[in-house]
Structures are given as C-alpha cells and as structure tokens.
Amino acid sequence: MAEKVTAKGNYEALDPEQILATIDRLKLRIQERFHERGIAQICGRLREIASRSQATAEWTTQPILWVRILTGALVVLIACGLMITLAGLNPSQKPLTIVEFVQALEAGINDVVLIGAGIFFLITLEIRIKRKRALSAVHELRSLIHIIDMHQLTKDPERLQAEHHTTSSSPGPELSRFQLNRYLDYCSEMLSLCAKLAALYAQNFADAVVLSAVGEVETLALGLSNNVWQKIAILQSLPEEEKSLVPAIPEAVADSTASET
C-alpha cells in the first residue's frame, strides 16, 4: 500500500515511506527472478531516485529561511528609501501646468511599476527555487519511464507463437511464457511507481508549472503501462497448444544487446 491511513481509516495522502517499501519489495522480487538482466539495475535506479524524491518533496514544503530573510530585508530597504525620498521632496509653490503634471505622473507610474516588479520578483523567488528543483526531479522520472519502456520494447509475446521464425537480426534469447509475463508485469509496476513518485511533488507543492509537469509524467506512465498490459493480454490469450511449445529457459539468462539497451 502506497497511501497513508489516518486513525479513522481514511486514505488522505501518498506516504513516501510506503512507496519506498513497495519499491524495495519489487526490487527483491526482480532480483530473485531476473538478477542478471538490466531490469534489476533499472529497479535499483528507481530506488535511488525514490529516496531523493522523498527528500525533495519534503524540502519543497519547508520555508527557505535565507530567501525569506533576504526578501524581507530588501522590501524594508525599498520602503525606507521611498519614505526618505518623499520626505525630501520640496514641492513648488507655483501650480503645475498640464505638461508638468503629465510628466510627474508618468515618472511616478514608472517608479511604482518598477518597484512593484522588484517586490514581486523577491516574493516569488522562493517559489521559483523550489519549482526548479521539483521540475528537475520530475524530468528525471520522465527519463526513467522512457528507459523502462525501452527494456520492454522488444519483449513481443507474438514470438511465442508456433509459426514465429527468428532472423539473424532478431533479439537474443527468448523468455518462457511465464518469465515474459513476469517481466512485463514488473515493468508495469515500475511505471506505476514512477507516477506515484511524481505525484509526491504535486501533493504538497501547489505550483501550476509543477502540477502540469506531474500530470504529463502520470499520463506518459499510464499510456506506456497500457501498452505493456496489451502485451500481457496477448500473451495470456495464446492457445494452449502454442503455450506448450514454448521452451523453459533459465531465469538468469544473459541479456542480448538488442533487448536490454
């Protein structure tokens, strides 16, 4: 289970610790069955990213003190500068002409706009720092999702059909039907866990840019996972006589360059 349960038994949020525990169990399952294949290394990489994701997601919920102190000090400095400037003004006793009034109004508006832009930049500095770090982590998950997809790309269940014939360019040693089913299932689980890790960033950091990036990663993972399950459905629909023709191959089979790169 990758959710946190409250005392009332309600599922309220994703629990990073539970996600890590799920990845650890998946890693053990993959190593026990495919310890010499690249998929085991990919799951290890997923575990490393998950640890960083937990730390980064927690970091985005904490205030960046030095940024807030610097922002507050600069805002106070700007306010003091404005007060000193206004106090030092020596208004003319003569009435202003239309041209002088327009010039003064234009200069005042420009100053207000520039000061407002500067204050806005300082206030949003913390959000932009957190956004940059969160987006970097989300992009890392997106890359891992594509790597997982590359590992299952050549795992074609149609090769298990009796009439299938390999060529010199075909990928290397085939998996048995059971092994292929487990391999594809593990890929689907890793894709789902990548989406869960991405969701951690959107859970407590409601930034529009980060939410959009997380949504894209979740959509990508879901689409590729659906492709994997289509292969599993084809695999499970093979006639019994064709299933019996599939040779049993050792689980610790070495990867070929074509199937694991």
N, C-alpha and C positions, 0 to 999 in steps of 0.2 A: 504494500500500500504506500502511495506516494503523497497522501494527504495527511493533514494534521487533524486530529479529532479532539473536539472540546469536551469538557466534562459532561455536557448534555448529549454527546454523541453526534454532534453536527459536524459535517466536513466544511471547514471555513476557509482553508488556505493550503497551498502546497507546503510541505515540510521538507526542507533541504536535506535533513538527516535521513529521512525515509527514502528520498531519491538516491542518496549515496548508498544506502544499504541495499536498495534494489539493484543498483549498478554492480555492487560488489558480488551479489549472488549471481547475477548474469555473467560476470567475468569468470567466476569459478565454473559455472556450467559450460561456458565456451572452452575454457582451458582443459576441462576434463574430456571434451569430445574432439576439439579441433586445436590442440595446443601447438601444433606445428604450422597452422595456417595463419594467414595475415589477419583474419577476423579477430583472433585473440589479441593481437597487438592493437587493433583498432579499438577494441573494448577497453584495453589498458589506457589508451589515449583518452577515451571518453571519461574514464575515472579521473584522470588528471585534470581535464577541463571541468569536470563536475566540482572538484574541490575548489578550483579557482572561482567557479561560478557562484558557489555558496558564499565565499568571502567577498566577492564583488557585489553581489546582490545585497548583502548586509551592509557593505560600505556605502552604497547609494542611499540607504535610509538614515545614515548618520550625518550630522552637520559638519561641514568643513570649517573648523573654527578660524583658521588663519584667514580664509577668504571673507568670512563674516566680519571679523575684526577689521581687516583692511577696508572692506566696503563701508562699514560704519564710520571709520576714521575719515575716509575721503569724502563721504557725504557731509559729515560735520564740517570738514575743512571748506567744502564748497559753500555751505550755508553761511559760515563765518565770513568768507570772502564776499558774498553778496551783501551781507549786513554792513560790512565795512565800506563797501563801495557805495551803497545807498546813503550811509551816514555822511560820507564825504562829498556828496553832491551839493552844489551851490546853485540852486535854481535861479534863473534870470527873473528880474522884476518886470521885464517887458513881456507882453503877451506874445505867444508863439504864433508865427504865421502858419498857413496851411502846409507849406513846403517843409518847414522845420518840424512841424508836428508829425508829418508822414515819415520823415527821416528818423526821428526819435522812436516812433512806433515800430518801424521796420527793424531798427537796431535792437530794440527791446525784444521783439519777437524772435529774432535770430539768436539772441543770447539765451532766451528761455528754451528754445528748441535744442540748442547745443548742450545746455546744462541738463535738460531732461534726458537727452540721448546718453549723456555720460552717466547719469544716475541709473538709467535702465541697464546700461552695459554692466555696471558694477553689481547691481542687484541680481542680474541673471548669470553672473559669472559662475557661481556655484553650480547652477543647473547645467550649464554648458560643459563644465568639467566632468560632472557625473555622466552626462549624456555621451560624451566622447568615450569614456571608459566602458560604459554599458554597450555602446554600439560596436566597439572593438571586440568585446566578448561575444556578442550576438553573431558578428561576422565569422568568428572562429567556429561557432557551432554550425553556421551555414556551410563552411568549408568541410567540416567533418561529415555532415549529412551527404555531401556530394561524394566524399571518399567511400562512405558506406555503400552508396549506390553503385559506385564503380566495382566494388567487390562482389555484388550480387548480379552485375550486369550480364556476365557470361554464364550464369547458372540457369540454363534453359531446361525446363522439365521435358521438352519435346525430344531431347536427346535420349531419354529413357524409352522411347517408343521402339518397337521391334524393327520397324523399317528404317530407322535413322542410321545413316552411314557417316562416319567421320572422314575428314580430309586431312591432308598434311598441315593445313593451317588451323585446324580445329583446336580449341583449348585442350590442355593436358588432361591428366587422369580424372575420370568422372567420379562423382559421388554416387553411392547407392541411393535408392529412393528415400529410405529413412534418413540418411545423412543429409541429403539435399533438402528435405522437409525441415529438418532442424536448423540447417544453415540459413535458409530463408527466414525461418521464424526468428532466429537470433537477430538477423538484420532488421526485421520489422520492429523488434523490441528496442534495438538501439536507436532507430529513427524516432520512435515514440518518446524515448527518454531524452533525446536531443530537444524535442519540442517542449518537454516539461522543464528542462533547464532554461530554455529561452523564456518560458513563462515566468520564471522566478524574477526576472528583471522588470516585468510589467506588473508584478503583484504589488509592490510597494513603492514603485517609482513611476508615477503617472505622468510621464512626459510623452507628448504626441509623437515625436520622432521615434522614440524608443518603442512605443506601442505599435507603431506602423512596422518597424523592423522585426519585432517579435511576431507580429501577425504574418509577415511574409515567410519567416522561418517555419512557423507552425503549418502554414499552407503547403510549403515545399515538402516538409516531412510527411504530412498526410498524403500528398499526392504520390510520393515515392513509395510510401508504405502500402498504398492501394495497389501499386504495380507489383510489389512483392507478393501480396495476398492473391493477386490474379494468378501468379505463377504457382502458388501453393494450391489454389483451386484446380488448376490444370493438372498438377501432379496427383492430387487426390482423385481426379476423375479418370485416370488411366485405367483401362480394362485390366482385370486381374491377370489375364494371360500375359500381358505386356509387363506387368509388375514382376511376375515370376521370372522373366527373362533378364532382369537387372542383376548383375553380379554383385555380391557383397564385397566391398572394398574397405581395407583397413581405415579406421578413422584418422589415424595420424599420417595421412598421405601428404606428401610434399606438394607445395603449390607450384603450378606452372607459371611462367612469366605472363602468359596471356590472361590467366584467370585471376591473378592476385595483384596486378599492377594497374 
